[in-house]
Amino acid sequence: MDTQTTLQAVPAVSAPTIQSSAMLVEFTAGVWTGSKKDKDASAEVAIRNNADAGTATVTKMLLGECGELDALKKFVANVRNEHYRMTMPWSDLGQRLIPTALYFDYKQHMSGQEQVFNGLVQAFLDVYDWEVIQAKTKIGDLFNDADYLSRHALAKKFHFTVTEVPVPESGDFRVDVGNEQMSVLKTSYQQHYERQITNAMGVIFDRTRLYLERLYNSLDYNEGEPRKKLMQGTFDNVLEMIDMLKVCNLTGDTQMEAIRVKLEDQFRGVGRLPISPESLKEDSHLRTETKLVIDDVIKSLPSLDM
């Protein structure tokens, strides 16, 4: 198969069995920010600088520096990134598409992360009352008792939720409309439906391009030149995308499969040793060969105007 002629643009997508091969998931997490705008302090800053009212904003950190709260915020940000990495976009409302083949691993991972989240929340709540006392010194005249919730009320500000729903059928309309209106609705939704699936798969193509370009740049040096640094994570990301190209090919897209096979043959081909960062560093022939394959795939990847 000539990948240069077959992998130029994403074809129209139809997904008659998408409901059996994927589902929708939504992740939400709530964390108390520990910050609040101070109107009085904002007004004082404006006056002190001869500025109009409302042109300055003072946001105070109610606890000052708090390691336990900072750890919570960073953890939730990391989990949200993991959620995005393991899923594909679907709607503007927060729902993401995930292949059923990945769902068990996703659910298991997120369940473990929820346990970690709960432990971090408890660690923060355990020090909260002491942190409030310390805040009287940390933020000085900005301290106001009214800004601080009780420990019980504060606990309600934290939540970690993963919601799963099936992908809706394109003809699933539960409204009482005439046949003509029903036909218009179905046509409109089918177009939206196929566009969302195409966009979701486009994200997989774009992510593949990103990781391949990073690996290519790490290998882009000639014999005798200083070696560039090849991170294990850069290499592992490419291997992960080879697997993602398989399980995320929800429509049997021939382009996606051809790209996967080309990368699979190079990195894990039958009858050859699997490529490793070490072998790429030491074997100039293998490095050159791998660069050519990566370059060919990058040029073949479809470019979606999303």
C-alpha positions in Angstrom: 0.0 0.0 0.0 1.3 3.4 -1.0 0.8 5.4 2.2 1.9 8.7 0.5 -1.2 8.4 -1.8 -3.6 6.9 0.6 -3.0 9.0 3.7 -3.6 12.6 2.5 -7.0 13.6 3.9 -9.5 12.3 6.4 -12.4 10.7 4.5 -16.1 11.2 5.4 -16.9 9.1 8.5 -19.9 7.0 9.2 -20.2 5.2 12.6 -23.1 2.7 12.6 -21.6 0.8 15.5 -20.1 3.6 17.6 -22.5 2.8 20.5 -21.0 -0.6 20.9 -17.3 0.5 20.6 -17.3 3.7 22.7 -19.0 5.6 25.5 -19.0 9.1 27.0 -17.3 10.0 30.3 -17.2 13.2 32.2 -14.8 14.1 34.9 -15.4 17.0 37.4 -13.5 17.9 40.6 -14.2 20.6 43.1 -11.4 22.2 45.1 -11.7 25.2 47.5 -9.6 27.9 45.9 -8.5 29.5 49.2 -8.7 32.9 47.6 -11.1 35.9 47.7 -11.3 39.3 46.2 -11.0 42.1 48.8 -13.2 45.1 47.8 -11.9 47.4 50.5 -8.2 46.6 49.7 -8.9 47.0 46.0 -10.4 50.5 46.6 -7.5 51.5 48.7 -5.0 50.5 46.0 -6.9 52.5 43.4 -7.0 55.6 45.7 -3.4 55.3 46.7 -2.4 55.2 43.0 -4.8 58.0 41.9 -6.7 55.5 39.8 -10.5 55.2 39.1 -12.5 52.9 41.3 -12.7 49.4 39.9 -9.4 49.6 38.0 -7.5 47.6 40.6 -8.3 44.2 42.1 -6.7 42.7 45.2 -7.1 39.0 45.6 -6.0 37.6 48.9 -4.9 34.1 49.6 -6.9 33.3 52.7 -4.3 30.8 54.1 -1.2 32.3 52.6 1.1 29.5 51.6 -0.5 26.1 52.5 1.3 23.0 51.3 -1.7 20.7 51.7 -4.0 22.9 49.7 -1.4 23.4 47.0 -0.9 19.7 46.7 -4.6 19.2 46.2 -4.8 21.8 43.4 -1.8 20.3 41.6 -3.1 16.8 42.0 -6.5 17.7 40.4 -4.8 19.5 37.5 -2.7 16.4 36.9 -5.8 14.1 37.0 -7.6 16.4 34.6 -4.6 16.2 32.2 -4.7 12.4 32.5 -8.4 12.4 31.8 -7.8 14.3 28.6 -4.9 12.1 27.6 -7.0 8.9 27.9 -10.1 10.2 26.2 -11.1 12.1 23.0 -13.2 15.3 22.7 -17.0 15.0 22.1 -18.9 18.0 23.3 -18.4 21.5 24.7 -20.3 20.4 27.9 -17.4 18.4 29.3 -18.2 14.9 27.9 -15.3 13.0 26.4 -15.3 9.9 24.2 -13.5 6.8 25.3 -13.3 3.4 23.4 -14.8 0.6 25.4 -11.5 -1.2 25.0 -9.9 1.5 27.2 -12.7 2.0 29.6 -11.7 -0.7 32.2 -8.2 0.8 32.5 -9.6 4.3 32.6 -12.1 3.4 35.3 -9.6 1.6 37.4 -7.1 4.4 37.1 -9.7 7.1 38.0 -10.9 5.1 41.0 -7.4 4.9 42.3 -7.0 8.7 41.8 -10.2 9.3 43.7 -8.8 7.5 46.7 -5.7 9.6 46.5 -7.8 12.7 46.2 -9.9 11.8 49.3 -6.7 11.3 51.3 -5.3 14.7 50.2 -8.6 16.3 51.2 -8.5 14.8 54.6 -4.9 15.9 55.1 -5.9 19.4 54.3 -9.0 19.4 56.5 -6.8 18.1 59.4 -4.6 21.2 59.3 -7.3 23.7 58.3 -8.2 25.1 61.7 -4.5 25.6 62.5 -3.9 27.2 59.1 -6.7 29.7 59.8 -5.0 30.7 63.1 -1.7 31.1 61.3 -3.4 33.2 58.6 -4.0 36.0 61.1 -0.3 36.5 61.1 0.4 35.7 57.4 -2.1 38.1 55.8 -2.2 40.7 58.6 -4.8 43.4 58.2 -6.4 41.6 55.3 -7.6 38.9 57.7 -11.4 38.8 58.1 -13.1 36.0 60.2 -16.1 36.1 57.8 -14.0 34.8 54.9 -13.5 31.4 56.6 -15.9 28.5 56.4 -16.3 26.0 59.1 -14.5 22.8 58.7 -17.8 21.0 58.0 -18.9 23.5 55.4 -15.5 23.5 53.8 -15.5 19.7 53.3 -18.5 20.1 51.0 -16.4 22.2 48.6 -14.5 19.1 47.5 -15.7 16.5 45.1 -14.3 14.0 42.6 -16.9 12.6 40.1 -16.6 10.5 37.0 -19.9 10.0 35.1 -20.4 7.5 32.3 -23.2 7.6 29.7 -23.8 5.7 26.5 -23.2 7.4 23.1 -26.7 8.5 22.0 -28.2 7.0 18.8 -28.3 9.5 15.9 -32.1 8.8 15.7 -32.8 9.0 19.4 -35.3 11.9 19.4 -37.9 11.8 22.3 -40.0 14.7 21.2 -43.4 14.9 19.6 -42.8 16.4 16.2 -44.1 15.8 12.7 -42.5 13.5 10.3 -40.9 16.3 8.2 -39.5 18.0 11.3 -38.2 14.6 12.6 -36.4 14.0 9.3 -34.7 17.5 9.6 -33.7 16.8 13.2 -32.2 13.4 12.3 -30.2 14.8 9.4 -28.9 17.7 11.5 -27.9 15.4 14.3 -26.3 12.9 12.0 -24.1 15.6 10.6 -23.2 16.8 14.1 -22.6 13.2 15.2 -20.2 12.4 12.4 -18.4 15.7 12.8 -17.8 15.0 16.5 -16.4 11.5 15.7 -14.2 12.9 13.0 -12.9 15.6 15.4 -12.3 13.1 18.1 -10.2 10.9 15.8 -8.5 14.1 14.6 -7.2 14.7 18.1 -5.5 11.2 18.0 -3.9 12.1 14.7 -2.7 15.5 16.1 -1.3 13.9 19.3 0.5 11.3 17.2 2.1 14.1 15.1 3.2 15.9 18.3 4.9 12.9 19.8 6.5 11.8 16.6 7.9 15.3 16.0 9.4 15.3 19.5 11.0 11.9 18.9 12.3 12.9 15.5 13.9 16.0 16.9 15.6 13.9 19.5 17.1 11.7 16.8 18.0 14.5 14.4 21.8 14.5 14.4 24.4 12.9 12.2 27.2 10.5 13.1 30.0 12.4 14.8 27.8 15.2 16.0 26.9 15.6 19.7 24.0 13.4 20.7 20.7 15.0 21.5 18.9 14.0 24.7 16.3 11.3 24.2 14.0 11.1 27.2 12.3 7.8 28.0 9.0 9.6 28.2 9.4 10.9 24.7 9.9 7.4 23.4 7.1 5.9 25.6 4.6 8.5 24.3 5.1 7.2 20.7 4.6 3.6 21.9 1.4 4.7 23.7 0.1 6.3 20.5 0.7 3.2 18.5 -1.7 1.4 20.9 -4.1 4.4 20.9 -4.3 4.3 17.1 -5.6 0.8 17.4 -8.2 1.1 20.2 -9.4 4.6 19.1 -10.1 3.6 15.5 -13.8 3.6 16.2 -14.8 3.7 12.5 -12.3 1.3 10.9 -10.5 4.3 9.3 -8.0 2.9 6.8 -5.7 5.9 7.2 -5.4 5.4 11.0 -4.8 1.7 10.6 -2.1 2.2 7.9 -0.3 4.7 10.1 -0.5 2.3 13.1 0.8 -0.6 11.0 3.7 1.4 9.7 4.8 2.5 13.2 4.1 -1.0 14.7 6.3 -2.6 12.1 9.1 -0.2 12.8 9.0 -0.2 16.6 7.7 -3.7 17.3 8.0 -5.6 14.1 7.8 -9.4 14.1 11.3 -11.0 13.7 13.2 -7.9 15.0 14.1 -6.7 18.5 11.9 -4.0 19.8 13.4 -0.6 19.5 14.6 1.1 22.7 16.0 4.6 23.4 19.4 2.9 24.0 19.4 1.1 20.6 18.5 4.3 18.9 21.4 6.1 20.5 24.0 3.4 19.7 22.9 2.2 16.3 23.2 4.9 13.7 21.7 2.8 10.9 18.6 2.1 13.1 18.4 5.7 14.0 18.4 6.8 10.4 15.9 4.2 9.4 13.6 5.2 12.2 13.8 8.9 11.3 12.8 8.0 7.7 9.8 6.1 8.9 8.7 8.9 11.3 9.2 11.5 8.7 7.1 9.5 6.2 4.3 9.1 8.8 4.3 12.8 9.8 4.0 13.8 6.1 1.1 11.3 5.7 -0.8 12.4 8.8 -4.0 14.2 7.8 -4.4 17.8 8.9 -7.7 18.7 10.3 -9.1 22.2 10.5 -10.7 21.8 13.9 
